[in-house]
Amino acid sequence: MSHLLDEIVHAHMQGQPLGITSICSAHPWVLKAALQTDDPLLVESTCNQVNQFGGYTGMTPAGFASFIRALAAESNFPSDRLILGGDHLGPYVWRKEPAVSAMRKAAQLVRACVKAGYTKIHLDTSMRLGDDDPQRLLDLELVARRTAQLAKAAEAACVNLECKPRYVIGSEVPLPGGATHHEDGVKVTPVESARRTLEVTRAAFLKAGLDSALERLVALVVQPGVEFGDDFVLDYDPAAARDLARFSETASLVYEAHSTDYQTRQNLHALVRDHFAILKVGPALTFAFRQAVFALEQIEAELIPLEHRSALVETIDQAMLRNPEFWRDHYHGAPAEQAFARKYSLSDRLRYYWPDPQVQAALAHLLANLDNVTLPLSLIDQFAPFAFNQVRTGLLPCRPASLIDASIQAVLEDYRYACMPVD
């Protein structure tokens, strides 16, 4: 059965670059916004976000698939346009365990994803495991063998499935979660490194009898020179990636670009033109959600008496302080600097705390407060200028939920523009 990713690769090989946005988020509001499109939609979960033990979302692959499909049905989004993907599927979560047990659990994860209907599978075995020599670089042949081992697990799980997985390999990117410190630059993947990764992985697949799976290898993860973190964004430089772009044209596949969050619309467009056809985005979308919600609390402060306000910002910071697991390794400096980052960091570690029951209650309180009053245009222009013109001209309802949607859609529109056919 043909797959949209096959069509994208074919288009690039014919000189007609197309792209697809990969939504890497489990946030319901973000996903509902993403489903408001006529285009096909790729939604992915990472190995630490969703796995057979629940991950940090508490969802297994089957549970995540059911969750996404239910949202799609609620949004009247056609099921045949929804693609589920697994990102960094491999032993990362269990990397401190010996290789045998870590790889066994990674294979279980891959099988669970395939059985749940994930058809885009990024296999990543690039990390050292518990009994790998910490003093030596991980051997590329070993990485390839482990990748083939996981591909074999995926192939066994899809024997009776009509649509077989499409594979993505490689990991020239930070580990799941993004950069943890400020960076002034990242090195674009050398062509020789990309070529060697492909050669060694293809050889491992063939040795493992995975000829059919190899035919469904559609993309390679490389570093195009983009990154973001707590307080920085590194912009795409087409000249620096020129050789890598040309190599793709001879390799009969496309690239998957991670950490494209906060790139300009023009940069995203250039990435797709240069065969970085799969554009992954996550924190920029939840950052847009946070930005709109914080704006709503500022509007609330002008319209609602103090004793009836939601105190959402304070509530979410308290949740982050109670459980610093998701931000303490990313935010550094003095307490005041950490407090600032908890609210406004581009890494948006705050995204992990929206499911907290107290945070959810405060958010519901905020929305209820503003649903019961008229939102003055002047306050929308002051605190939510991203939605002002749409509200003023009647294109957007003057309701709090609509303002949140508009903020998220502003990010998604840049990706939709970038993924259209490139002249």
Secondary structure, DSSP 8 states (H G I E B T S, - for coil): ---HHHHHHHHHHTT----EEEE----HHHHHHHTSSSS-EEEEEETTTB-TT-TTTTB-HHHHHHHHHHHHHHTT--GGGEEEEEEEESSGGGTTS-HHHHHHHHHHHHHHHHHTT--EEEE---S--TTS-TTS---HHHHHHHHHHHHHHHHHHTTT-SS--EEEE---S--TT--SS--S------HHHHHHHHHHHHHHHHHTT-HHHHTTEEEEE---S-EEETTEEE---TTTTHHHHHHHHHHT-EEEE---TT--HHHHHHHHHTTEEEEEE-HHHHHHHHHHHHHHHHHHHHHS-GGG---HHHHHHHHHHH-GGGTTTT--SSHHHHHHHHHH-TT-GGGGGTTSHHHHHHHHHHHHHHHTS---HHHHHHH-GGGHHHHHTTSS-SSHHHHHHHHHHHHHHHHHHHHS---
